Amino acid sequence: MADQQIPGLDPTATPSGTGCMECLAREGWWFHLRRCAACGHIGCCDSSPGQHGTKHAREAGHPLLTSFEPGEDWFWNIETDQYYEGPELAPPTAHPASQSTPGPQDRVPQDWEQQLH
């Protein structure tokens, strides 16, 4: 799907931070990070306990998410359950490579793998 056909996609929107906004506010942790392609909101993936990326997408009506992991450049539409190619987004396109995955490092429980969805 060409990016012109995706309502609300804004390649100039900058990321809201380097970690999941909700997890950081609630002392939580995440497995992987997702970026809203419409507004730049950073949330955690659906395998994470909070699943904040998709929650934001549904609540805001911003269906297109992209990975915020180093080396990944895919887009996912939560309404159609399909991958898409999209435009290059405003940097940064991933969390810092030095940031732990899962993260943040000081909040990840020892049994984190058992807590994944």
Buried (B, 14 or more C-beta within 10 A) or exposed (E): BEBEEBEBBBEEBEBBBBBBBBBBEEEBBBBBBBBBBBBBBBBBBBEBBBBBBBBBBEEEEBBBBBBBBBEEEEBBBBEEEEEBEBBEBEEEBBBEEEBEBBBBEEBBEEEBEEBEE
